[in-house]
């Protein structure tokens, strides 16, 4: 179906190379990358630039605040997993 529609198959070696490049780039931590047509690119940076214009300030702020809260809670959970003695500290 994919090839029949004229799209190029992404060779596994290309996908593996994009994954390794992404893992090696600290700036890509938590970012979304798309691999297609023999290329890969990061998409979130450009979306962040226009989020307020696209969704409106209040909606963009709500999304950014909720993402920050989720990240904070996930990081805290990971920390407590490795330091269970501190789970009742607060």
Secondary structure, DSSP 8 states (H G I E B T S, - for coil): -TTTTT-----HHHHHHHHHHHHH-GGGTT--EEEETTEEEE-HHHHHHHHHHHH-HHHHHHHHHHHHHHHHHHHHHHHHHH-GGGTT--
